[in-house]
Amino acid sequence: MKKRTFLGGLTAGLAGALLPSLAFATPAAPAAGSGPAMIAAWRSSLRLSPRGEVLDGTGGDYIGFLEPDWHAGRVHIRLALPVPDRVHGLVALPDGGFVAVAYRPGQWLRRIDADGGVAQRLEMASEGSGNTARTLDGHAVLSPDGRWLVTTETQPASGEGWISVRDPQTLKKQAEWRTHGIEPHEARFDASGRLIVANGGILRAAGDRKRDLDRMASSLVRLDIDSGELLGQWRVRDPRLSLRHLAVATGNAPNGKPYVGIAMQAEHDEPARRAAAPIFAVWDGERLEIPSYMPIGQGYCSDIAPAPDGGFYLNGERANRVFRWHPDKPGELAVIAELERAGALASWRPGDLEGVIIGAARGMARWHPVEKPAMLRWPVEMALDNHWTLRAG
């Protein structure tokens, strides 16, 4: 995972291109001028007020709300809360608030209310000490009924992966289950309400350093959230492909089942092999397959989001591209955007079809099958993290 760097040259033109495409499109309603507010995490070399005003040059890490105004051509910072260190996963809550998850090996969770206040804090040290204290692996997910918040975690002494089932209001643990693997990264609930977990499979040394990559053991597992029962486990053939990020399709696969899309990151020793590795797999509830081996993503995909008709949007952050995959053309990854460090993705639905909102090095972009693409500069110097999500409400 890359380190974020401060950005300069914001007065220069926005680098990149958004590529319109009408493939698989049907008419949709026009997009509104002001887009949905995004829940985001970023780093800046500037110190910001809670409303995003620049105070001085002593920066740090922030979480908050970013709201685009596509007609006016600017992004508004509606909330900027300083946090102790880097944030990775963000979970939108139905009341307009959110939960922020510290980056691996994470030591804390925060629940932010709809007004931007810190409503709840959890320090992982409070749940154990010494060899019993776990660390967060960067992601959390809310159950479909809103009853539970699930966090992915690692027991550092053994490297064993766990999930904790938490109360989303208090953040307190109510149950815990093994993930039957190591380094669980992202989790999602499938269409049946069962939990899907991507075990990244990478052993970690002190300082989060990767070690013993020849012993990688990445897998996708399906768990019963109430009992922790293992309902299935799947692997790709290449053990150096780490399954990391997940998205659940909003439409059905050709076999009538909804796909789960998996973003992968290659860990081969040889740079050429790593750069040519596939970045995407799909799971239909029975089989885990790699549909496309197009070597255009530099072997690294750090985010994925649902696209229309059972498809997915994927980033190739190191290739400076965003791709669209559709089950009707399973071997193809269509390039829809070329943007410097195209990273965070969020599905955006102004009409009948999902588009995607993209966070890149120099700003926020939108792409949609029938809407006009657009891009806005960041309002201040900032480096967005790998993930963001739409604010509820």
C-alpha positions as CSV (number, residue, x, y, z in Angstrom):
1,M,0.0,0.0,0.0
2,K,1.4,3.3,-1.0
3,K,2.1,6.2,1.4
4,R,0.2,9.4,0.7
5,T,2.2,12.4,-0.2
6,F,1.4,16.1,0.0
7,L,0.4,17.6,-3.4
8,G,1.8,20.6,-5.0
9,G,1.0,22.5,-8.2
10,L,-2.7,22.8,-7.7
11,T,-2.8,25.9,-9.8
12,A,-1.7,23.8,-12.7
13,G,-4.3,22.1,-14.9
14,L,-6.0,19.0,-13.6
15,A,-4.1,16.1,-15.1
16,G,-6.0,13.3,-16.8
17,A,-9.0,12.6,-18.9
18,L,-12.5,11.2,-18.5
19,L,-13.5,9.1,-21.4
20,P,-17.2,9.0,-22.3
21,S,-18.8,5.7,-23.3
22,L,-22.3,4.7,-24.1
23,A,-21.8,0.9,-23.9
24,F,-24.6,-0.8,-22.1
25,A,-26.3,2.5,-21.5
26,T,-30.0,3.5,-21.2
27,P,-31.4,7.0,-20.6
28,A,-31.0,8.5,-17.2
29,A,-32.1,11.6,-15.4
30,P,-29.8,14.7,-15.5
31,A,-27.4,15.0,-12.7
32,A,-28.0,17.7,-10.1
33,G,-25.6,20.7,-9.8
34,S,-24.6,19.8,-6.3
35,G,-23.5,16.2,-5.9
36,P,-23.9,14.0,-2.9
37,A,-21.6,14.7,0.0
38,M,-18.7,12.3,0.3
39,I,-17.4,10.9,3.5
40,A,-13.6,11.0,3.1
41,A,-10.2,10.8,4.8
42,W,-7.2,12.8,3.7
43,R,-3.8,14.2,4.6
44,S,-2.9,17.8,4.2
45,S,0.3,19.9,4.8
46,L,-2.1,22.6,6.0
47,R,-3.9,22.9,9.4
48,L,-7.7,23.2,8.7
49,S,-10.6,24.5,10.8
50,P,-13.6,22.2,11.1
51,R,-15.2,24.1,8.2
52,G,-12.1,23.6,6.0
53,E,-10.5,27.1,6.3
54,V,-6.7,27.1,6.2
55,L,-5.3,28.1,9.6
56,D,-1.5,27.6,9.2
57,G,1.0,25.2,7.7
58,T,1.1,22.5,10.4
59,G,-1.0,19.8,8.7
60,G,-2.0,16.2,9.5
61,D,-4.7,13.7,8.9
62,Y,-8.4,14.5,8.6
63,I,-11.8,12.9,8.2
64,G,-15.0,14.7,7.2
65,F,-17.5,15.7,4.5
66,L,-16.5,16.9,1.0
67,E,-19.4,18.2,-1.2
68,P,-19.0,18.8,-4.9
69,D,-20.8,21.6,-6.7
70,W,-20.6,20.6,-10.4
71,H,-22.3,23.7,-11.7
72,A,-20.1,26.1,-9.7
73,G,-17.0,24.1,-10.4
74,R,-15.7,23.6,-6.9
75,V,-15.5,21.2,-3.9
76,H,-16.7,22.4,-0.5
77,I,-15.2,21.1,2.7
78,R,-18.2,20.8,5.0
79,L,-16.3,19.1,7.8
80,A,-12.6,18.6,8.6
81,L,-11.9,16.7,11.8
82,P,-8.3,16.1,12.8
83,V,-7.4,12.5,13.7
84,P,-4.3,10.9,15.3
85,D,-3.1,9.1,12.2
86,R,-4.1,7.7,8.9
87,V,-7.7,6.5,8.3
88,H,-8.5,3.9,5.7
89,G,-12.1,2.5,5.8
90,L,-15.2,4.7,6.2
91,V,-18.7,3.4,6.9
92,A,-21.7,5.6,6.3
93,L,-24.4,5.4,8.9
94,P,-28.2,5.8,8.2
95,D,-28.4,9.0,10.4
96,G,-25.8,10.9,8.3
97,G,-22.9,10.1,10.5
98,F,-20.1,7.6,9.9
99,V,-17.5,5.3,11.4
100,A,-13.8,5.8,10.7
101,V,-11.3,3.0,10.9
102,A,-7.6,3.6,11.5
103,Y,-5.2,2.2,9.0
104,R,-3.5,-1.1,9.6
105,P,-2.3,-2.0,12.1
106,G,-5.1,0.2,13.4
107,Q,-5.4,1.1,17.0
108,W,-8.8,3.0,17.1
109,L,-12.3,3.5,15.8
110,R,-14.3,6.7,15.8
111,R,-18.1,7.3,15.4
112,I,-18.9,10.7,14.0
113,D,-22.5,12.0,14.3
114,A,-24.4,13.8,11.6
115,D,-23.4,17.2,13.1
116,G,-19.7,16.4,12.9
117,G,-19.1,15.6,16.5
118,V,-17.1,12.7,17.8
119,A,-19.9,10.6,19.3
120,Q,-17.9,7.5,20.3
121,R,-14.3,6.5,20.6
122,L,-12.8,3.0,20.9
123,E,-9.1,2.3,21.5
124,M,-8.2,-1.3,20.7
125,A,-5.9,-1.5,23.8
126,S,-9.1,-1.3,25.9
127,E,-10.1,-4.8,24.6
128,G,-6.9,-6.6,25.5
129,S,-3.3,-6.2,26.6
130,G,0.0,-7.6,25.5
131,N,-0.5,-10.6,23.2
132,T,-4.3,-10.5,23.5
133,A,-4.7,-7.0,22.0
134,R,-5.7,-7.1,18.3
135,T,-5.2,-4.5,15.6
136,L,-7.6,-3.3,13.0
137,D,-7.0,-4.2,9.4
138,G,-8.5,-1.0,8.0
139,H,-12.1,-1.8,7.1
140,A,-15.5,-2.2,8.7
141,V,-19.0,-2.9,7.3
142,L,-22.6,-2.3,8.6
143,S,-25.0,-5.3,8.4
144,P,-27.9,-4.8,6.0
145,D,-30.4,-4.4,8.9
146,G,-28.1,-1.8,10.6
147,R,-27.8,-4.0,13.7
148,W,-24.1,-4.8,13.6
149,L,-20.8,-3.2,12.7
150,V,-18.2,-5.8,11.6
151,T,-14.5,-5.0,11.8
152,T,-11.6,-7.0,10.3
153,E,-8.7,-7.6,12.8
154,T,-5.4,-9.4,13.3
155,Q,-4.0,-11.1,16.4
156,P,-0.4,-9.9,16.1
157,A,1.3,-12.7,18.0
158,S,-0.1,-15.4,15.8
159,G,-1.1,-13.4,12.7
160,E,-4.5,-15.1,12.9
161,G,-7.4,-13.2,11.3
162,W,-10.6,-12.3,13.2
163,I,-13.8,-10.3,12.8
164,S,-15.5,-8.5,15.7
165,V,-19.2,-8.0,15.6
166,R,-19.9,-4.6,17.3
167,D,-22.7,-2.4,18.3
168,P,-22.6,0.4,15.7
169,Q,-23.5,3.1,18.3
170,T,-21.2,2.1,21.2
171,L,-18.6,0.3,19.1
172,K,-18.5,-2.4,21.8
173,K,-17.8,-5.9,20.8
174,Q,-20.7,-8.3,21.0
175,A,-19.1,-11.4,19.4
176,E,-16.0,-12.5,17.6
177,W,-15.2,-15.1,15.0
178,R,-12.1,-16.4,13.2
179,T,-11.7,-15.7,9.5
180,H,-9.9,-18.9,8.8
181,G,-7.0,-17.0,7.3
182,I,-4.5,-14.3,7.9
183,E,-4.6,-10.5,7.3
184,P,-8.4,-10.2,6.7
185,H,-8.8,-6.9,4.8
186,E,-12.3,-6.0,3.6
187,A,-15.6,-7.6,4.5
188,R,-19.1,-7.3,2.8
189,F,-22.5,-8.8,3.2
190,D,-23.7,-10.7,0.2
191,A,-27.3,-10.7,-1.1
192,S,-28.3,-13.5,1.3
193,G,-27.0,-11.6,4.4
194,R,-23.9,-13.9,4.9
195,L,-20.6,-12.2,5.5
196,I,-17.9,-12.4,2.8
197,V,-14.3,-11.7,4.0
198,A,-11.2,-11.2,1.9
199,N,-8.2,-12.7,3.7
200,G,-5.3,-10.8,2.2
201,G,-2.9,-13.6,3.2
202,I,0.2,-11.5,3.8
203,L,2.3,-12.0,6.9
204,R,3.4,-8.8,8.6
205,A,6.5,-8.0,10.6
206,A,7.2,-5.0,12.8
207,G,6.3,-1.7,11.2
208,D,3.7,-3.4,8.9
209,R,6.5,-4.8,6.7
210,K,5.5,-7.6,4.5
211,R,7.4,-10.9,5.1
212,D,7.7,-14.4,3.8
213,L,5.7,-13.7,0.7
214,D,6.4,-17.3,-0.5
215,R,4.0,-18.3,2.3
216,M,1.1,-16.1,1.2
217,A,-2.3,-17.7,1.8
218,S,-5.0,-15.4,0.5
219,S,-8.6,-16.6,0.4
220,L,-12.3,-15.6,0.2
221,V,-14.4,-16.9,3.0
222,R,-18.2,-16.9,3.7
223,L,-19.3,-16.8,7.3
224,D,-22.5,-17.0,9.2
225,I,-22.6,-13.8,11.2
226,D,-24.6,-15.2,14.1
227,S,-22.5,-18.4,14.7
228,G,-19.2,-17.7,13.0
229,E,-19.7,-21.0,11.0
230,L,-17.5,-21.3,8.0
231,L,-19.8,-21.7,5.0
232,G,-17.1,-21.9,2.3
233,Q,-13.6,-20.9,1.3
234,W,-12.2,-20.1,-2.1
235,R,-8.7,-19.3,-3.5
236,V,-7.3,-18.3,-6.9
237,R,-4.6,-20.5,-8.4
238,D,-1.8,-17.9,-8.2
239,P,-0.8,-17.7,-4.5
240,R,0.9,-14.4,-5.0
241,L,-2.4,-12.6,-5.7
242,S,-3.8,-11.0,-2.6
243,L,-7.6,-10.7,-2.4
244,R,-8.2,-7.4,-0.7
245,H,-11.3,-5.2,-1.6
246,L,-14.9,-6.2,-2.2
247,A,-18.0,-4.9,-3.9
248,V,-21.4,-6.5,-4.2
249,A,-23.0,-6.1,-7.6
250,T,-26.4,-4.4,-7.8
251,G,-27.5,-6.7,-10.7
252,N,-27.4,-10.4,-11.3
253,A,-24.7,-12.5,-13.1
254,P,-25.6,-14.5,-16.1
255,N,-26.4,-17.5,-13.9
256,G,-29.0,-15.4,-12.0
257,K,-26.8,-14.9,-8.9
258,P,-25.4,-11.5,-7.8
259,Y,-21.6,-11.3,-8.3
260,V,-19.2,-10.2,-5.6
261,G,-16.2,-8.4,-7.2
262,I,-12.8,-8.7,-5.7
263,A,-9.9,-6.2,-6.2
264,M,-6.5,-7.9,-6.1
265,Q,-2.9,-6.8,-5.6
266,A,0.0,-8.8,-7.0
267,E,3.0,-9.6,-4.7
268,H,5.3,-11.4,-7.2
269,D,9.1,-11.0,-6.7
270,E,9.7,-10.2,-10.4
271,P,8.6,-6.7,-11.3
272,A,7.5,-7.6,-14.8
273,R,5.4,-10.5,-13.6
274,R,3.9,-8.3,-10.9
275,A,3.0,-5.5,-13.4
276,A,1.4,-8.0,-15.8
277,A,-0.8,-9.7,-13.1
278,P,-4.6,-9.6,-13.2
279,I,-6.3,-7.2,-10.8
280,F,-9.9,-8.5,-10.6
281,A,-11.8,-11.7,-9.7
282,V,-15.5,-12.5,-9.4
283,W,-17.4,-14.8,-7.1
284,D,-20.9,-16.0,-7.9
285,G,-21.6,-17.8,-4.7
286,E,-20.1,-21.1,-6.0
287,R,-17.0,-20.3,-8.0
288,L,-14.2,-17.8,-7.7
289,E,-12.8,-16.9,-11.1
290,I,-10.5,-14.4,-12.8
291,P,-12.4,-13.2,-15.9
292,S,-9.8,-10.9,-17.4
293,Y,-6.0,-11.3,-17.7
294,M,-5.6,-7.9,-19.5
295,P,-2.2,-6.6,-18.2
296,I,-3.2,-3.0,-18.0
297,G,-3.6,-2.4,-14.2
298,Q,0.1,-2.7,-13.1
299,G,-1.0,-5.6,-10.9
300,Y,-2.5,-3.3,-8.3
301,C,-6.2,-2.4,-7.7
302,S,-7.0,-0.6,-4.5
303,D,-10.7,0.0,-4.8
304,I,-13.8,-1.4,-6.5
305,A,-17.5,-0.2,-6.7
306,P,-20.7,-1.6,-8.3
307,A,-21.4,-0.6,-11.9
308,P,-24.7,-1.1,-13.9
309,D,-26.1,-4.4,-14.9
310,G,-24.1,-6.6,-12.5
311,G,-20.7,-5.0,-13.4
312,F,-18.0,-3.2,-11.5
313,Y,-15.7,-0.1,-11.6
314,L,-12.1,-0.8,-10.6
315,N,-9.1,1.5,-10.3
316,G,-5.6,0.9,-11.5
317,E,-4.1,3.4,-9.2
318,R,-0.5,2.8,-10.3
319,A,-1.6,2.7,-13.9
320,N,-3.4,6.0,-13.5
321,R,-6.7,4.5,-14.8
322,V,-10.2,3.6,-13.9
323,F,-11.8,0.5,-15.6
324,R,-15.3,-0.7,-16.1
325,W,-16.1,-4.5,-16.2
326,H,-19.3,-5.9,-17.5
327,P,-20.4,-9.6,-17.4
328,D,-21.5,-9.5,-21.0
329,K,-17.8,-8.9,-22.0
330,P,-16.0,-10.8,-19.2
331,G,-12.5,-10.7,-20.7
332,E,-12.5,-6.9,-21.1
333,L,-11.5,-4.1,-18.8
334,A,-12.7,-0.9,-20.5
335,V,-10.8,2.2,-19.6
336,I,-13.2,5.0,-18.7
337,A,-10.8,7.5,-17.1
338,E,-7.1,8.3,-17.1
339,L,-6.3,10.3,-14.0
340,E,-3.1,10.7,-12.0
341,R,-3.3,8.3,-9.0
342,A,-6.9,7.4,-9.6
343,G,-7.9,6.0,-6.2
344,A,-11.1,6.1,-4.2
345,L,-14.3,5.0,-6.0
346,A,-17.9,5.4,-5.0
347,S,-21.0,4.4,-7.0
348,W,-23.1,7.4,-7.9
349,R,-26.7,7.0,-9.2
350,P,-28.3,10.2,-10.5
351,G,-30.8,8.2,-12.5
352,D,-31.4,4.6,-13.5
353,L,-27.7,3.7,-13.8
354,E,-24.7,3.8,-11.4
355,G,-21.9,6.0,-12.4
356,V,-18.7,6.5,-10.3
357,I,-17.2,9.3,-8.4
358,I,-13.4,9.1,-8.4
359,G,-10.9,10.6,-6.0
360,A,-7.6,11.3,-7.7
361,A,-4.3,13.2,-7.0
362,R,-5.6,16.6,-8.0
363,G,-9.3,16.5,-7.5
364,M,-12.7,14.8,-7.7
365,A,-14.1,13.4,-10.9
366,R,-17.4,11.9,-12.0
367,W,-18.1,9.4,-14.8
368,H,-21.5,8.0,-15.9
369,P,-22.7,5.9,-18.8
370,V,-24.9,8.7,-20.1
371,E,-24.0,11.8,-18.1
372,K,-21.3,14.3,-19.1
373,P,-18.0,13.6,-17.3
374,A,-16.5,16.3,-15.1
375,M,-13.7,17.0,-12.7
376,L,-13.1,19.5,-9.9
377,R,-9.9,20.7,-8.2
378,W,-9.4,20.0,-4.5
379,P,-10.1,23.2,-2.6
380,V,-6.8,23.0,-0.6
381,E,-3.7,20.9,-0.7
382,M,-4.8,17.4,0.2
383,A,-4.0,13.8,-0.5
384,L,-7.1,11.6,-0.4
385,D,-6.9,8.1,1.1
386,N,-7.8,5.0,-0.9
387,H,-11.5,4.9,0.0
388,W,-14.5,7.1,0.4
389,T,-18.3,6.7,0.5
390,L,-21.4,8.7,-0.1
391,R,-23.0,10.2,2.9
392,A,-26.5,8.9,3.7
393,G,-29.5,11.2,3.5
